[in-house]
């Protein structure tokens, strides 16, 4: 991928590359096909493994089996998941799970290819915005048997990530987490401008007033960039806040040429016009400026928490996104468990894989330590998660997070939205024209995808 591939490692434990890929289908500079999870290299129609009885609800007492578990957790989240896998193996003598980590940019190419060759893993992780694409290509199995057997319903999970696992009313994934965009603020810079470092702005009036106060002190308070990360997630959040959306839920039309998106992108690019951000900044310049006490505000993902914690002398805080529009909303992604299709399904392995899926879903408090919000309500609402102050602060957005619609090839379309942001921020086109042109291109891709995926 172009944008995520350029992401640099910002800490010894976490990399933007690893977490940027959580938004594979939400507007990277390249399309999903370029990243390997789009429409290229479509595997042959694989037979879907039949539901295996109780979906793993009764556990597994058969002969010892070895299970392959693939994911793209190459950053600081990898060791956290490996620790959970090791714990599972210790508690289940007849199931041995081997975790293989592949960079996300390669993962979405290798997984379909492996399934086609009959060499796919029994268990895998997939981003929510890739589930529909891979369900349509029959890379992954339906999981209705798991949800039914384990009595999992929307009441057990946050609604948005739970619904993201459905494609054509069939469940193909079980949510593990939610990783929303958050509002990071530099307390040192706020104090320098005479502002209260413990009271970050929560709405447009407060936000713009704070920026004006910093401007009088020659501080550019909110740096922006033209790149998908973090510009793509930010402008999507703003569009939803202004009452708009990206693509219709049924995938029939692109809707970002409408007034809410124009308002969102105009507000964003006005940061440069009004002197609150320098022009033509590079990838990650906004995040680095906050770390170096050059700016006060940064809209970034939840993964940024662990990055900032490593900066021992940095005085910072994090909160829910300010409501710049008429309603609160925040971009988010989600890691979801999937079971890849098997040419020759082994009933023992299929049952054991479902046991693992359920077990690790219940352990998502441990996963939160890697910088995530648990999708499972009982874990997210626990005192233990509340004690994770920063994660819990962003977890409060759970009822207002928004995902891309669950339609095949959605990332191919969202790549055009990213191009519009890039053109507008760099001054190559005004926001309305950039969005209208991109919407035209996106609509053509939607039409192509309907033919491609049926």
C-alpha positions in Angstrom: 0.0 0.0 0.0 1.2 3.5 -0.5 0.1 5.4 2.6 0.6 2.7 5.2 3.8 1.5 3.6 5.2 4.9 4.2 4.3 4.9 7.9 7.3 5.0 10.1 7.8 3.2 13.4 7.2 5.8 16.1 7.9 3.7 19.2 9.8 0.5 20.0 6.5 -1.3 20.8 4.0 0.0 18.3 4.1 1.0 14.7 1.6 3.1 12.7 2.0 0.6 9.9 0.5 -2.1 12.0 -2.4 -0.1 13.2 -2.9 1.9 10.0 -3.9 -1.3 8.3 -7.0 -1.4 10.5 -8.4 1.1 8.0 -7.4 -0.9 4.9 -10.8 -0.3 3.4 -11.4 3.2 4.5 -9.5 5.2 2.0 -5.8 4.4 1.8 -4.1 6.1 -1.1 -4.1 2.8 -3.0 -7.2 0.6 -3.4 -7.9 -2.5 -1.5 -7.0 -4.5 -4.6 -3.5 -3.0 -4.4 -3.3 -4.0 -0.8 -4.5 -7.5 -1.5 -7.9 -7.5 0.0 -9.8 -6.1 -2.9 -11.1 -7.6 -6.1 -7.8 -8.8 -7.6 -6.7 -12.5 -7.4 -10.2 -13.7 -6.7 -9.9 -17.3 -5.4 -11.9 -20.1 -6.9 -15.3 -20.8 -5.4 -14.4 -22.7 -2.3 -16.7 -25.2 -0.6 -18.0 -23.8 2.7 -17.4 -26.1 5.7 -20.7 -27.2 7.2 -21.7 -26.0 10.6 -20.1 -28.2 13.2 -22.9 -29.1 15.6 -22.8 -27.1 18.8 -20.4 -24.4 17.4 -17.8 -25.3 20.1 -20.1 -24.5 23.0 -19.4 -27.8 24.7 -15.7 -27.5 24.4 -13.5 -30.0 22.6 -12.6 -33.5 24.0 -11.4 -35.2 20.8 -7.9 -36.2 19.8 -5.1 -33.5 19.9 -5.2 -31.1 17.0 -2.9 -28.4 15.7 -4.5 -25.2 14.6 -3.0 -22.4 12.5 -4.0 -18.9 13.5 -3.1 -16.1 11.1 -3.2 -12.3 11.8 -1.3 -9.1 10.9 -0.3 -8.0 14.4 3.2 -7.1 13.6 3.4 -4.2 16.1 3.2 -4.1 19.8 -0.1 -5.8 19.7 1.5 -9.0 18.4 3.1 -10.0 21.8 -0.2 -9.3 23.5 -2.0 -11.7 21.3 0.8 -14.3 21.5 0.5 -14.2 25.3 -3.2 -15.0 25.1 -2.6 -17.8 22.6 0.0 -19.3 24.9 -2.5 -19.1 27.8 -5.1 -20.9 25.7 -2.7 -23.6 24.8 -1.8 -24.1 28.5 -5.4 -24.5 29.4 -6.3 -26.8 26.5 -4.0 -29.8 26.3 -5.7 -31.3 23.3 -5.5 -28.1 21.2 -2.3 -26.5 20.0 -2.7 -23.1 18.4 0.3 -21.8 16.4 0.2 -18.1 15.6 1.6 -16.8 12.4 2.0 -13.0 11.9 2.1 -11.5 8.5 2.2 -7.8 7.6 -1.3 -6.7 6.8 -0.2 -5.5 3.3 0.7 -9.1 2.4 -1.9 -10.8 4.6 -4.9 -10.0 2.4 -3.1 -11.5 -0.6 -1.7 -14.6 1.1 -4.9 -15.6 2.9 -7.2 -16.0 -0.2 -4.3 -17.7 -2.1 -3.8 -20.2 0.8 -7.5 -20.9 0.9 -7.6 -21.5 -2.9 -4.7 -24.0 -2.5 -6.3 -25.8 0.4 -3.6 -24.6 2.8 -5.5 -21.9 4.6 -5.3 -21.5 8.4 -8.2 -22.7 10.6 -8.5 -19.3 12.4 -7.8 -15.8 11.2 -8.3 -12.1 12.0 -9.9 -9.8 9.5 -10.7 -6.1 9.6 -14.5 -5.4 9.7 -14.3 -3.6 6.3 -12.8 -6.7 4.6 -15.4 -9.2 5.9 -18.0 -8.6 3.1 -15.4 -8.8 0.4 -14.0 -12.1 1.6 -17.4 -13.5 2.3 -18.5 -12.8 -1.2 -15.3 -14.5 -2.5 -16.0 -17.5 -0.2 -12.7 -17.1 1.5 -14.3 -17.4 4.9 -17.0 -19.6 6.4 -20.4 -18.6 7.9 -20.4 -18.5 11.7 -24.1 -18.5 12.5 -23.5 -21.9 14.2 -21.0 -20.3 16.6 -23.3 -17.3 17.5 -26.3 -19.6 18.0 -24.5 -22.3 20.0 -22.7 -19.8 22.2 -25.9 -17.8 22.5 -24.1 -14.7 21.3 -26.4 -11.8 20.3 -26.1 -8.1 19.6 -26.9 -7.6 23.3 -23.5 -9.1 24.1 -21.6 -6.7 21.9 -21.4 -3.1 20.8 -24.0 -2.9 18.0 -21.8 -1.4 15.2 -19.0 -4.1 15.3 -21.6 -6.9 15.7 -23.5 -5.8 12.7 -20.3 -5.5 10.7 -20.0 -9.2 10.8 -23.1 -9.8 8.7 -23.1 -10.2 5.0 -26.5 -10.9 3.2 -28.0 -11.6 6.7 -25.4 -14.3 7.4 -22.8 -14.0 10.1 -19.2 -14.4 8.9 -17.2 -12.9 11.8 -17.3 -12.4 15.6 -16.0 -9.0 16.8 -12.9 -8.8 19.0 -12.4 -5.1 19.4 -13.2 -1.6 18.3 -10.4 1.0 17.6 -11.9 4.5 17.4 -10.4 7.8 16.5 -9.7 9.9 19.5 -8.8 13.5 20.4 -5.3 14.0 21.8 -4.2 17.3 23.3 -0.8 18.6 24.5 -1.2 20.2 28.0 2.1 22.1 27.8 1.1 23.9 24.6 -2.4 24.7 26.0 -0.8 26.2 29.1 1.5 28.3 26.9 -1.5 29.8 25.2 -3.2 30.5 28.6 -5.7 27.8 28.2 -6.8 25.3 30.9 -4.9 22.0 30.1 -7.5 19.9 32.0 -10.4 21.2 30.0 -10.0 20.3 26.3 -12.7 21.7 23.9 -15.7 19.5 23.4 -17.5 21.5 20.6 -16.9 23.7 17.6 -17.1 27.0 19.5 -14.6 25.9 22.1 -12.3 24.3 19.6 -12.1 27.3 17.3 -11.8 29.7 20.3 -8.8 27.7 21.6 -7.2 27.8 18.1 -7.6 31.5 18.0 -6.1 31.9 21.4 -3.1 29.9 20.4 -2.7 31.9 17.2 -2.2 35.0 19.2 0.8 33.3 20.8 2.1 32.3 17.3 1.1 28.7 17.9 -0.5 26.7 15.0 -2.8 24.6 17.2 -4.1 21.9 14.9 -1.8 20.5 12.2 -3.4 18.7 9.3 -2.0 16.5 6.5 -3.4 15.4 3.1 -2.9 11.7 3.8 -5.4 9.0 4.5 -4.0 8.6 7.9 -5.2 10.6 9.8 -7.0 12.9 7.4 -9.2 10.1 6.0 -10.6 9.1 9.4 -10.9 12.7 10.5 -12.9 13.9 7.5 -15.1 10.8 7.6 -15.8 11.6 11.3 -16.6 15.2 10.5 -18.9 14.1 7.6 -20.9 11.9 10.0 -21.0 14.7 12.6 -22.5 17.0 10.0 -25.2 14.5 9.3 -23.8 12.9 6.2 -22.4 9.5 5.2 -19.9 8.0 2.8 -21.9 5.3 0.9 -25.5 4.3 1.2 -26.0 1.3 3.4 -27.1 -0.8 0.5 -24.0 0.1 -1.5 -26.0 1.6 -4.3 -24.7 5.2 -4.2 -21.7 7.4 -3.2 -22.9 10.2 -0.9 -19.8 12.2 -0.1 -20.5 14.9 -2.7 -23.4 16.1 -0.6 -23.3 19.1 1.7 -22.3 17.4 4.9 -19.0 16.1 3.4 -18.4 19.5 1.8 -18.8 21.2 5.1 -16.5 18.6 6.7 -13.7 18.9 4.2 -14.0 22.7 4.1 -13.7 23.0 7.9 -10.7 20.7 7.7 -8.8 22.6 5.0 -9.7 25.9 6.6 -7.2 25.0 9.3 -4.5 25.9 6.8 -6.4 28.9 5.3 -6.9 30.4 8.8 -3.3 29.9 9.9 -3.9 27.0 12.4 -1.8 24.5 10.5 1.2 24.8 8.2 0.6 23.7 4.6 1.9 20.6 2.8 2.9 18.5 5.8 4.2 15.0 5.4 2.9 11.7 6.7 2.7 11.6 10.5 3.8 15.3 10.8 0.6 16.0 12.8 1.4 13.4 15.4 5.0 14.2 15.7 4.2 17.9 16.1 2.1 17.1 19.2 4.9 14.9 20.6 7.4 17.7 20.1 5.2 20.4 21.7 4.7 22.3 18.5 0.9 21.9 18.3 -1.9 21.2 20.8 -4.5 19.0 19.0 -4.2 15.8 17.1 -7.0 13.5 16.0 -5.5 10.0 16.0 -6.4 6.4 16.6 -6.6 4.6 20.0 -3.2 3.0 19.2 -1.6 6.4 19.7 -2.1 6.0 23.5 0.8 3.6 23.9 2.9 5.7 21.6 2.5 8.8 23.8 2.9 6.8 27.0 6.5 6.1 25.9 7.2 9.9 25.8 8.0 10.2 29.5 8.3 14.0 29.6 5.2 14.7 27.4 2.2 16.2 29.2 -0.9 15.0 27.3 -4.4 13.8 27.5 -7.0 12.1 25.4 -10.8 12.4 25.1 -13.7 11.7 22.8 -13.7 13.7 19.6 -15.1 17.2 19.9 -18.5 17.6 18.2 -17.7 20.0 15.4 -20.9 19.3 13.5 -24.5 18.8 14.8 -24.0 15.4 16.3 -21.2 13.3 17.9 -19.6 10.7 15.7 -16.2 9.0 15.3 -14.6 6.8 12.7 -13.6 3.4 14.0 -12.4 0.1 12.8 -12.6 -3.4 14.3 -10.6 -6.6 14.3 -12.9 -9.6 13.8 -12.4 -13.4 14.1 -13.1 -15.4 11.0 -12.7 -19.1 10.1 -11.3 -19.5 6.6 -13.0 -21.9 4.3 -11.4 -25.4 4.1 -11.4 -27.6 1.0 -11.2 -30.7 3.2 -12.8 -29.8 6.5 -11.6 -31.7 9.5 -14.5 -31.8 12.0 -12.2 -32.0 15.0 -10.2 -29.0 13.9 -13.4 -27.1 13.0 -14.8 -27.7 16.5 -11.5 -26.8 18.2 -11.2 -23.6 16.2 -14.6 -22.5 17.4 -13.6 -23.3 21.0 -10.6 -21.0 20.6 -12.6 -18.3 19.0 -15.0 -18.2 21.9 -12.3 -18.4 24.6 -10.2 -15.6 23.3 -13.2 -13.4 22.8 -13.9 -13.7 26.5 -10.3 -12.7 27.2 -10.5 -9.4 25.4 -9.6 -7.4 28.6 -6.1 -8.6 28.1 -6.3 -7.6 24.5 -7.2 -4.1 25.6 -3.7 -3.7 27.0 -2.5 -3.5 23.4 -4.6 -0.4 22.8 -8.1 -1.5 21.9 -11.7 -1.1 23.2 -13.2 -4.6 23.8 -16.3 -5.3 21.6 -17.8 -7.5 24.2 -20.0 -5.5 26.6 -19.2 -7.4 29.8 -15.5 -6.8 29.3 -15.8 -3.2 28.2 -18.1 -2.4 31.1 -15.9 -4.0 33.7 -14.1 -2.2 36.5 -10.8 -3.5 35.1 -11.4 -1.8 31.8 -12.5 1.4 33.5 -9.1 1.4 35.2 -7.5 1.7 31.8 -8.1 5.5 31.9 -7.1 6.4 28.3 -8.7 3.4 26.6 -11.9 3.9 28.7 -12.1 7.5 27.7 -12.2 6.6 24.0 -14.5 3.6 24.8 -17.2 6.1 25.8 -17.6 6.8 22.1 -18.9 3.2 21.5 -22.4 4.3 20.8 -21.4 6.9 18.2 -18.7 5.1 16.3 -19.2 4.6 12.6 -17.9 2.0 10.1 -17.9 1.7 6.4 -20.9 -0.2 5.0 -20.5 -4.0 4.8 -20.4 -4.3 1.1 -17.8 -6.1 -1.0 -15.0 -4.0 -2.4 -15.8 -1.0 -0.2 -12.1 -0.1 0.1 -11.9 0.3 -3.7 -14.5 3.0 -3.5 -13.1 4.8 -0.4 -9.8 5.2 -2.1 -11.4 7.8 -4.2 -12.5 9.7 -1.1 -8.9 9.8 0.0 -7.8 11.3 -3.3 -10.4 14.1 -2.8 -9.0 15.0 0.6 -5.5 15.0 -0.8 -6.4 17.3 -3.6 -8.3 19.7 -1.4 -5.6 19.9 1.4 -2.9 20.5 -1.1 -4.9 23.3 -2.8 -5.2 21.5 -6.1 -9.0 21.7 -6.0 -11.7 23.2 -3.8 -13.5 20.8 -1.5 -16.8 20.7 -3.3 -15.2 20.0 -6.7 -12.7 17.5 -5.3 -15.5 15.5 -3.6 -17.8 15.7 -6.6 -15.2 14.4 -9.0 -14.2 11.6 -6.6 -17.9 10.7 -6.1 -18.2 10.2 -9.8 -15.3 7.8 -9.9 -16.5 6.0 -6.8 -19.9 5.5 -8.3 -18.4 3.8 -11.3 -16.4 1.5 -9.0 -19.6 0.6 -7.1 -21.2 -0.4 -10.4 -18.2 -2.5 -11.3 -18.3 -4.2 -7.9 -21.9 -5.2 -8.3 -21.1 -7.1 -11.4 -17.9 -8.5 -9.9 -19.4 -9.8 -6.7 -23.0 -10.4 -7.7 
